[in-house]
Amino acid sequence: MQQTTLANKTLSTSKMSVMDLMTFVMATLIYCYETILDVFKNDINKILEKKINGTAPYYAEMAKLFQYDSVNERGDDMIFDSEEMTTKYVTTDASHRIITYSAYQHYNNGYDITLKVAKDATATTEDTEALLQPLSTKELTAFKTYIDHIKFIGTSIECISLQGDLVTIQATVYYDDIYINAQQALQNIKTALSAFIRNMSYNETIYYQSVIDAIQDAEHIVSITSAAVVYIAQWNSETNGYEQPKMLTDRTTAKSGYLTFVNCNTGLSTINEDNITLIKNSTY
């Protein structure tokens, strides 16, 4: 029997060895094909989670595609595309998209879902300023019209865009007076809380212990007493002010989707000497 060669190398003359090689090659091809299908299936599932028309995630994603003409103070014109069987903008203009954060939530208020949205705040260098802000009255009105155009018949959707939920903390805090004074300690607490708020995901669950840990992590803060109390006040769009604050005992979700500790009515911070008692850590 003539020897089989490959790349000038002598292979086995056994017919079984050739069959083994073919079996191995086919098994490898089948494995690769199945792996590709699994990856494809996973990618499709991720897309469908957001793109299935009429689902809550679908509306949350579509909210970010809302376009607003800030010059004329109105939403961009929309048309119905009979070929694609969808309502869309006459001109797609990404520069007109103002909503950067959106989330959905199920409330027992007569609506199927509640869409909460926010946009990036005006650029600022202040650590205490929130990174997000609500849509203006005209922007929110145009957004509601946009949702009415794209939603399915029979779907009831509430659209809200609110001032950040206001955080107030009452606590006794010990600071390292070898390095800083009381005023610097208060500023360090503000900076730490601001970083905590800025790093939170939109509509993220807020834990009591996470807020306390944020204060504890402030520079030159030694400890915070176990009697610390955290309050959160939600914005009421009807009264145009904050409601009575509620104590945070375990966890919650901000009604607006994000937090702030600067009262938008007064411009004053809730992190101050009236709420935070600062004590020197030294014993001499």
N, C-alpha and C positions, 0 to 999 in steps of 0.2 A: 504493500500500500504506500502511495506517495505521501510524504510528510507535508503537513500544512505549515506555511511560514507566514509570519506577520512582522513587518518592519525588520526583515533580515534576521528574525529570531525564530528558532525552531519550536513549534508547538507540539503538543502530544498527538500521537497518531490514533489515540483512543476515540472512538465514536461517542462514548459516554462523556468524555471531557468536553466535546463540542456541544453536546446537548445541555450539559451543566452550564456552560457559558451562555447559551441562548436563553436558558431558563432564568439565569441571573439577570441578564439584560432586560428581559420582559418584565420580571418582578420589579426591577428598578424603575422602569418606565411607568408601570402601573402605580407604584408608590408615589412617584413624582406627580402623576396626573391626579391622583386622589388628594394629594397635599395642595395642589393648585386649586382644586375644586373647594376644599375646605377654606382656604384663604379667601377665595372669591365669595363663598357663602357668607363668611364673617363680614366682609366689606359691604356686601349687599344688605345684610341685616342692620348694620350701623346706619346705612343711608335710609333704609325704610323706617327706622325708628323716628327719624326726623321728617321724612318726606311723605309719609302716608297722609294723603289729603283728609282733612277733617279731624285729625287727632290733635290733642293738646300740644304735643311737641311741634307739630306742623305749624300751628298758629304762632307759637313762640319764635320759630325760625322766620316765618313770614313777616313778623313784626319788624325785624331788622332790615327788611327790604323796603320799608316805607320811605317814600321820598317827599321832601318838603321844600318848597321854593321860598327861601327866607326873604328874598327881595320883594316878592309880591304877597308874602305871608299867606300862602295857600298850598294845599297839596298838589302834586303834579297830576296832570290829566291822565286818565286811564281809559282803555278800550277793551272790548271783548274780542278775542281772537277766535274766530269760528273754526279755523283749521286746528289749532292747538286746544280748543275748547277750554280756554282759561281767560281770566281777566288779568290784564297786565298794563304796565305803563306805556304810553305812546313812545316815550324815549327813556331808556334806562340810563340813569345818571347816578353813579355811585357817590359823587360829591354832594348829592342832595339827601343822602341817607343820614339821618341825625340820631337814630336810636342805636346805641351801642350795647345796651343790656336789656334782656327781656327774659321773663320767666312766667310760667303758668302755675296756678294754684286752684284747688277745688274748694270753694266756700259754700256753705249752706245759706246762700242769700238769694236764691231764686235763679241764679245763673248756672249754666253748665260749667263754665270755667271763668277764672279771672286772669286777665293778662296784665302783668305789671311791667312797666317799661321805664327806662331812664336814659339820659344822655350824658356825655362827658361834660364835666364842669369847666367853666372858663379857666384858662391856665392861671395858676397862682403859685406863689412861692411860700405861702403860709402852710405850716405843717398841720394846723388845725382845720384847714379847709377840706371839705369832702371832695372826693374825686368825681362824684356823680351829682346830677341835679335833675329835677323833674322837667318834663316838657312844659312849655308855656300853655296858656289857655287855648290859644289859636292852634298851636301845634297838636295838642291833645284832641281838639275838635276834628282837625283834619285826619288825625290817626284813626279816630273812631269811624269816620267816613270810609277810610281805606279798608278797615276790618269789615265793615258792612258790605263792601263790594266783593271781598274774597271769601267771606264765610258761606257755609252751606245753609240752605233753607232749613229753618227749624232750630238752628244753633243759637243759643243765647250766650253772648260773651260780654263781660264787663271789662272795660279798659281803664286802668288807673295809672297815674304817674304822680307820685307823692314826694314831699320833702322827706329826707332821711329820718328814720326813727331816732328819737333823741335819747341818748344814754346819760343817766345821772348816777354817780357812784358816791355813796356815803361810806367812808372808811377812815380808819386810823392807820397811818403809814409811818414806819420808822425809816429814817434816812441816815446815810453815813455823813455826819457833820464834819468829819475830818477833811472831806474833799469838797462838799457843797453846802450851801445854805438852804433855808426853807424855800425861798423863791425859785432857786435852781432845781430843787427837788420837784416842785410842782410842774415846772416846765419839762423836766425829764419824763414825768408821768404823762403829760399831754403828748409829748413826742412819741412815747411808746404806744399809747392808745391810738394815736393817729396812724402809726405804722400797722397796728393790728387791724384797724378798720380798712385801710387801703389795701391790705393783702387778702382780705376776705373775698370769697367768690360771691357774685351776685345771687341773692336769695339763699345764701348759705345758712345752715342752722347755727344759731348763736347759743353757746353754752356759758353758763354762769362761771364755771371754773376757767374757761378760756379768757374771759375778761379779767378775772383776778390774776391769772398768770401773766397777762400782758402788763399789768401794773408791777407785778413782782419782777419782771424782766427789765424794768426801766433802770437806766444807769444809776448806780450808787443808791438804789433803794434796797434796804436790808430785808424788810418783811412787811406784811400787811396782816392785820388781825383777822381772826376768823369771824368777827362780827360784821364784816363788810357786806353792804347791801347794794344791789344793782337794780336800778329802775329803768324801764324803757317806756317812752311815751310815743304813741302813734299819731300821725298827722290826720286831721279831720278836714277834708276838702270842703265840707258844707259850712263849717264855722270858720274855716281858714285859720286854724290854729291847732295846737297840740292838745290831745285829750289828757285826762288825768293819767299820770305814769303808773305802770303796773310793775310789781316786784318780779324780778327774774329769779326763780328758785332752782330751775334745772336747765331748760333749754326752750328756745322759741325761734320763730322765723320772722324777720322784720316785715311788716306790712308793705313798706316801700321797696323792700329788697336790699336795703343797705342802711348803715348806721352813721350817725354824726353826734358830736357832743357840743355843737355850736347851735344855739337856738336861732332859727332863721327869723323869728319875730323880733328878737331883741339884739341879735348879733353877739350875745354874751355866751361864754363857755360855761358848761355845767361842771367843769373840773376846776374848782376854785377853793379858796380858804374856807368858805362856808360849808362845803361838803367834804373836803379832805382835811383831816387833822394830821398835821405833820409833827413828828416827835424826833428829837435828836437821839441817835442810837448810842452815843457815848454816855458813860455813867459818871464822868467826872465834871 
